[in-house]
Amino acid sequence: MALDGLDGTTAIITGAGRGIGRATAHRLAAAEARVAVVDVDLSAAEDTAHAIAATGGRALAVRADVGRAADMEGAVAATVKAFGRVDILHNNAAWYPVKDALETTEDEWDRVMAICLKGAWLMARAVLPHMLHAGRGRIVNTSSVHALVGFPAHTAYNTAKAGLVHLRNTVRGHMRHFRTPSRSSKRCLTPITALTASRCSTRASNAAWTSIIAKMNY
């Protein structure tokens, strides 16, 4: 499925150094969107950005820890400085240990919540003023079947992904109170397990995400 109307738009994608995030970055760049490749691993972010540039696309590599407010605000500021606007945010960064409720440590719990849930809130908080000012925007969150099913060996991840769904509901409900012509909206996706970041292929990710992004109506 082709993407239309993305020429001149700017997308920020977290966790874009690999997996679903990298595939999404390539797909949006191919549709002529400018892409900010955000990842805690700068080398991985640069690899994605360089690959996009090699095919004629425009991309910016940004090193940022999604669990830190200053990093998220800095990533948005760097994107606006480079491309002048933010139209699309894909909250994709994730991490989790394969541990049940008794095995999970406090540090592991906090890290999962910071990356999978807190980071999505911080980034949404950073981009929404720009989207409201522009009168349009899209925020896409990568959730998981783990948000719907309590897999015993993924206690923290299950909880964070369920929280991500309700974050979407809360922010979307709040935005309805603004009297603005803005078309800003929030989507929360639950891709099949085969498309989780640790297992996805670029081809599979492209097919799954193209159908979603193509409905953004730019």
C-alpha positions as CSV (number, residue, x, y, z in Angstrom):
1,M,0.0,0.0,0.0
2,A,1.4,3.4,-1.0
3,L,1.7,6.3,1.4
4,D,0.4,9.6,0.0
5,G,0.6,13.2,1.2
6,L,3.6,12.8,3.5
7,D,5.9,15.0,1.5
8,G,7.1,17.9,3.7
9,T,5.9,16.3,7.0
10,T,8.3,15.4,9.8
11,A,8.1,12.2,12.0
12,I,9.8,11.4,15.2
13,I,10.3,7.7,15.9
14,T,11.7,6.3,19.2
15,G,13.6,3.1,19.3
16,A,14.3,3.6,15.6
17,G,17.8,2.1,15.6
18,R,16.4,-1.4,15.0
19,G,13.3,-3.5,14.6
20,I,9.8,-2.0,14.1
21,G,11.2,1.5,14.7
22,R,13.8,1.2,12.0
23,A,11.4,-0.3,9.5
24,T,8.9,2.5,10.2
25,A,11.6,5.1,9.7
26,H,12.5,3.6,6.3
27,R,8.8,3.4,5.2
28,L,8.1,7.0,6.1
29,A,11.3,8.3,4.5
30,A,10.4,6.4,1.3
31,A,7.1,8.3,1.4
32,E,9.2,11.6,1.5
33,A,8.6,12.4,5.2
34,R,11.6,13.7,7.0
35,V,12.5,11.4,9.9
36,A,14.1,12.0,13.3
37,V,15.6,8.6,14.3
38,V,15.7,8.6,18.1
39,D,17.5,5.8,20.0
40,V,19.5,5.4,23.2
41,D,22.1,3.8,21.0
42,L,23.5,6.6,18.9
43,S,25.4,4.2,16.6
44,A,22.2,2.3,15.8
45,A,20.3,5.6,15.2
46,E,23.1,6.8,12.9
47,D,23.0,3.5,10.9
48,T,19.3,4.0,10.3
49,A,19.7,7.6,9.3
50,H,22.6,6.9,7.0
51,A,20.7,4.1,5.3
52,I,17.8,6.4,4.7
53,A,20.1,9.1,3.3
54,A,21.7,6.6,1.0
55,T,18.3,6.0,-0.7
56,G,17.7,9.8,-1.0
57,G,15.7,10.3,2.1
58,R,16.2,12.9,4.9
59,A,16.9,11.8,8.4
60,L,18.4,13.0,11.7
61,A,20.0,10.7,14.2
62,V,19.3,11.7,17.8
63,R,20.7,10.0,20.9
64,A,18.1,10.1,23.7
65,D,17.0,8.1,26.7
66,V,13.1,8.0,26.5
67,G,12.9,7.8,30.3
68,R,14.5,11.3,30.7
69,A,12.4,14.4,30.2
70,A,15.3,16.5,29.2
71,D,16.3,14.0,26.5
72,M,12.8,14.0,25.1
73,E,12.5,17.7,25.1
74,G,16.0,17.9,23.5
75,A,15.0,15.4,20.8
76,V,11.9,17.4,19.9
77,A,13.9,20.7,19.9
78,A,16.6,19.1,17.6
79,T,13.9,17.9,15.2
80,V,12.2,21.3,15.0
81,K,15.5,23.0,14.5
82,A,16.4,20.6,11.7
83,F,13.1,20.3,10.0
84,G,10.9,23.1,11.3
85,R,8.0,21.0,12.5
86,V,6.6,17.8,14.0
87,D,3.7,16.1,12.4
88,I,4.0,12.4,13.5
89,L,5.2,10.8,16.7
90,H,5.7,7.0,16.9
91,N,6.3,6.0,20.5
92,N,8.0,2.7,19.8
93,A,10.9,2.2,22.2
94,A,10.6,-0.8,24.5
95,W,12.6,-3.1,26.8
96,Y,11.6,-5.9,29.0
97,P,13.1,-8.8,31.1
98,V,11.5,-12.3,30.7
99,K,10.6,-12.6,34.4
100,D,7.5,-13.3,36.5
101,A,6.2,-11.2,39.4
102,L,8.6,-12.9,42.0
103,E,11.7,-12.8,39.8
104,T,11.4,-9.2,38.6
105,T,13.7,-6.8,40.5
106,E,12.7,-3.2,41.4
107,D,15.3,-1.8,39.1
108,E,14.0,-3.9,36.2
109,W,10.4,-2.8,36.9
110,D,11.4,0.8,37.0
111,R,13.4,0.5,33.7
112,V,10.4,-1.1,31.9
113,M,8.0,1.5,33.1
114,A,10.5,4.3,32.2
115,I,11.0,3.0,28.6
116,C,7.7,1.6,27.7
117,L,5.3,3.9,29.5
118,K,6.9,7.0,31.0
119,G,8.8,7.7,27.8
120,A,5.6,7.7,25.7
121,W,4.1,10.3,28.1
122,L,7.2,12.4,28.1
123,M,7.5,12.4,24.3
124,A,3.7,13.1,23.8
125,R,4.0,16.0,26.3
126,A,6.9,17.4,24.3
127,V,5.3,17.2,20.8
128,L,1.7,18.1,21.6
129,P,2.3,21.9,21.9
130,H,3.8,21.9,18.4
131,M,0.9,19.8,17.0
132,L,-1.7,22.0,18.6
133,H,0.0,25.1,17.3
134,A,0.1,23.6,13.8
135,G,-3.5,22.4,14.0
136,R,-2.7,18.9,13.1
137,G,-0.6,15.8,14.1
138,R,-0.6,12.1,14.8
139,I,0.7,10.1,17.7
140,V,1.1,6.3,17.3
141,N,2.0,4.1,20.2
142,T,3.3,0.6,19.7
143,S,1.4,-1.5,22.3
144,S,1.3,-5.3,22.4
145,V,-0.9,-8.3,22.9
146,H,0.7,-8.2,26.3
147,A,-1.6,-5.2,27.1
148,L,-4.5,-7.6,26.7
149,V,-3.2,-10.9,28.1
150,G,-1.3,-11.3,31.3
151,F,1.6,-13.5,30.2
152,P,3.2,-14.8,33.5
153,A,6.8,-14.3,32.5
154,H,6.4,-10.7,31.4
155,T,4.9,-9.0,34.5
156,A,6.4,-5.6,34.1
157,Y,6.0,-5.5,30.3
158,N,2.3,-6.6,30.5
159,T,1.6,-3.8,33.0
160,A,3.4,-1.1,31.0
161,K,1.7,-2.0,27.7
162,A,-1.7,-2.0,29.4
163,G,-0.8,1.4,30.8
164,L,0.1,2.7,27.4
165,V,-3.4,1.9,26.1
166,H,-4.9,3.9,28.9
167,L,-2.4,6.8,28.4
168,R,-3.7,7.0,24.9
169,N,-7.3,7.1,26.1
170,T,-6.6,9.7,28.7
171,V,-4.6,12.1,26.4
172,R,-7.1,11.7,23.6
173,G,-10.0,12.5,26.0
174,H,-8.1,15.5,27.3
175,M,-7.4,16.9,23.8
176,R,-11.1,16.9,23.0
177,H,-11.5,19.8,25.5
178,F,-9.4,22.1,23.3
179,R,-11.5,24.2,21.0
180,T,-9.2,24.1,18.0
181,P,-9.4,23.0,14.4
182,S,-6.5,20.6,15.2
183,R,-6.7,17.1,13.8
184,S,-4.4,15.8,16.4
185,S,-5.2,12.3,17.5
186,K,-3.6,9.3,19.3
187,R,-3.6,5.7,18.1
188,C,-2.5,2.7,20.2
189,L,-1.6,-0.4,18.2
190,T,-1.4,-4.0,19.4
191,P,0.7,-5.8,16.7
192,I,0.8,-9.5,16.8
193,T,3.6,-11.1,18.8
194,A,5.6,-11.8,15.7
195,L,6.1,-8.1,15.2
196,T,7.5,-7.3,18.6
197,A,10.8,-5.4,18.3
198,S,12.9,-8.4,19.2
199,R,11.6,-10.6,16.4
200,C,10.3,-8.4,13.6
201,S,11.6,-8.4,10.0
202,T,11.8,-5.2,8.0
203,R,9.4,-6.7,5.4
204,A,6.8,-7.7,7.9
205,S,7.0,-4.4,9.7
206,N,6.6,-2.5,6.5
207,A,3.4,-4.4,5.6
208,A,1.9,-4.0,9.1
209,W,2.6,-0.3,9.6
210,T,2.0,0.9,6.1
211,S,-1.7,0.2,6.4
212,I,-1.8,2.2,9.6
213,I,0.2,5.2,8.6
214,A,-1.6,5.3,5.2
215,K,-4.8,6.2,7.1
216,M,-3.4,9.3,8.7
217,N,-5.1,11.5,6.1
218,Y,-2.4,14.1,5.6
